[in-house]
């Protein structure tokens, strides 16, 4: 947990939402497999997961760069 505690706030949020999003993607894929083919369900769930994580990752990266720039000065 020491490594997690040293993360910037936005990265902590990214980690939390990545875990929640991954669990939701697995559940969604399992539910969709009842109605459609495995690969269709897999790519739908993967696309929704990446749509969630993309903006959070960009925000965490931006915050990390700001922290690095402030340490240089």
Secondary structure by P-SEA (a helix, b strand, c coil): ccccccccaaaaaaaaaaaaaaaaaaaaaaaaaacccaaaaaaaaaaaaaaaaaaaaaaaaaaaaaaaaaaac
